[in-house]
């Protein structure tokens, strides 16, 4: 039981770190683009709202993929267990 708890904690930490890395790399990749938008006359609020919208899209798509994967895993496992138990 303790091993599984430690495993889940490690998995959660690695997932959070991966998510943080994605956010940081996305912001770094788009930094020049955001600077150009500011130089073209966009306010900092517009630039901030664009970054927030991008992060929201990333989180939403990630959530949908995770939920679909979990649903598919449960559906497959249910059929597999029914096959094993007869």
N, C-alpha and C positions, 0 to 999 in steps of 0.2 A: 504493500500500500504506500509506504513512504517513497519507494522507488518511483512509482507512477506519479505521485505528487511532485517529486523533484523533476521528473521528466516533463510534466505539464508546465511547471514553472520555467524550466529551461526553454521549452518550446515557445511559451508566451514571451519571454525576454528576447529571444532571437527574432520573433515576429515583429515585436515593437522596434527593435534595432533596425531590421530590414525596412520597415515603414519609415522610420526616421531618415535612413539613408536615401530612400526614394524621394522624400520631400526635400532634403538638402540638395541632392543632385539636380532635381527639377528646378529648384530656385536658382541654382548656380547656372544651369543651362539657359535659363530665360532671363538672366540678369542684364545682358546687353540689350535684349529686346525691350525689356521694361525701361531701361535707361533711354533708349531711342524714343519710346512712347512719351516719356516725360519731356524730352527735348522737343518733341513735336507739339507739345502743349497740353498733354493730358495731365490732369491733376494727380497728386499722390493718392487720393482717394480712389480714383478710377483704376490706377495701377494696382492698388491694394485689393480692390474688388475683383479684378481679373485674376490675381493670384489666388484669392479665396475661392473663386469659381473653379479654377483649375484643380485645386486641392479637393474641393467638394466632388468634382467629377471623378478624380482618382479614387477617392474613398468609396463613392457610390458604386463604381464598376467593380472595385475589389470586394465590396460586400455582396454584390450580386453573384460574382464568380464563386465566392466562398459558400454562399447559401446553396447555389446550384450543385456545387461539388459535394457538400454535406448531404443534400437530398439524394443525389445519385448514389453516394456511398451507402446510405441507409437502405435505399431501395434494392441495391445489388446485394447487400449483406442479408437482408430479409429473405430474398429468394435463395441465396446460398445456404442459409441456415435451414430453411424449409427443405432443401434438397438433402442436406446432411441428416436431418432428423426423420425424414421420411414422411 
